[in-house]
Amino acid sequence: MSLAASALASAVVAESAHADLGAPTWVFGAVALVIFAILGVVTFSYRDVANRHAAKAQAHEHHGEHGH
């Protein structure tokens, strides 16, 4: 690493130690947890969607005989 790069890296580290995040650090984790929980509920809501359309499933049932 060159002298300029290490000086820049140390300046960035020193500056980030004094940065105000605007909220306590645990808030960022809580927000991420809530977002992942919402995404999980959305994903879970698509469970078993194919079985809601019985007419379509019966129309394509003959494809299973050929191993497709």
C-alpha positions in Angstrom: 0.0 0.0 0.0 1.4 3.4 -0.9 1.9 6.1 1.6 -0.9 8.2 0.2 -3.4 5.3 0.3 -2.6 4.5 3.9 -2.9 8.1 4.8 -6.3 8.3 3.1 -7.4 5.1 4.8 -6.4 6.3 8.2 -8.2 9.7 7.6 -11.4 7.8 6.6 -11.2 5.6 9.7 -10.6 8.6 11.9 -13.4 10.6 10.3 -15.9 7.7 10.5 -15.3 7.3 14.2 -16.9 10.7 14.8 -19.7 10.4 12.3 -23.3 10.9 13.6 -25.5 8.1 12.3 -28.7 9.8 13.2 -30.0 6.9 15.3 -28.6 4.3 17.7 -27.0 1.3 16.0 -29.6 -1.1 17.2 -32.2 0.8 15.2 -30.6 -0.3 11.9 -30.7 -3.9 12.9 -34.4 -3.6 14.0 -35.3 -2.0 10.6 -33.5 -4.8 8.8 -35.3 -7.4 10.9 -38.7 -5.8 10.1 -37.9 -5.6 6.4 -36.9 -9.3 6.3 -40.0 -10.2 8.3 -42.2 -8.4 5.8 -40.5 -10.1 2.9 -40.9 -13.4 4.6 -44.7 -12.9 4.9 -44.9 -11.9 1.3 -43.0 -15.0 0.2 -45.1 -17.2 2.5 -48.3 -15.8 1.0 -47.4 -17.3 -2.3 -47.3 -20.8 -0.8 -49.5 -23.4 -2.6 -50.6 -20.9 -5.3 -50.6 -23.6 -8.0 -53.2 -25.7 -6.1 -55.7 -22.8 -6.1 -56.4 -23.4 -9.8 -57.6 -27.0 -9.9 -59.0 -26.7 -13.4 -55.6 -25.8 -14.8 -53.9 -28.6 -12.9 -56.3 -31.2 -14.2 -56.0 -30.0 -17.8 -52.2 -30.5 -17.7 -52.3 -33.6 -15.6 -51.5 -35.9 -18.6 -48.0 -34.4 -18.8 -47.0 -36.4 -15.7 -47.4 -39.7 -17.6 -44.5 -38.8 -19.9 -42.1 -37.9 -17.1 -42.1 -34.2 -17.8 
